[in-house]
């Protein structure tokens, strides 16, 4: 019977050990590579999700910004339109104006009308009968007493001159309450109803007749303005006289 060579047995065990270690190392490397690829894939998926979320937020912000810009542009256009309309209204009616709207204010103004200290032919006279004054003025029988004249004056004109003008107009038959000093540089006669146009023409003529004989304002020219479409709610018979010098 042959005996096994110890050297051959040891070599076989060594080969088995080497193969076992190589197999274990190969399996370990395979598992490690799998973990690495899994981690890379997971990282890629997470990164892609984050990128998509960022892009969506950025797009939403851009849309919101564009919408806000549109609203801001429309607001500016609306504001510009309002400013233009306000400018047109200011040019039409002046910076300030006063139109009495209540019958109570007209009644009070009539009660405060002075029945004396009037002028006719550049001299004073007492006004005792308004109807008599209407007939004597040569206004073709027009009852000027139904017109209330609101005088607005500005510039270097003395108030005493305006008082003389108011007294002169009262002798013509107009109702003239207290006058008002303003800052506007207007020169016109204004009426607010078509049926008051004739009264405005008489007022324009009578006022210019007075100014022709008054030093300092003899060269002032007045225009007649129809504001019936602008202030249809104004009192009938109300006339405004604006004088600047």
Secondary structure, DSSP 8 states (H G I E B T S, - for coil): -----HHHHHHHHHHHHHHHHHHHHHHHHHHHHHHHHHHHHHHHHHHHHHHHHHHHHHHHHHHHHHHHHHHHHHHHHHHHHHHHHHHHHHHHH-S-------HHHHHHHHHT--SS-EEETTEEE----HHHHHHHTTSTT--GGG-EEEEEEETT--HHHHHHHHHHHHHHT-EE---EE-S----EEEESSGGGHHHHHHHHHHHHHHHHTSTTSTT---EEEE-TTT-TTS-TTEEEEEEE-
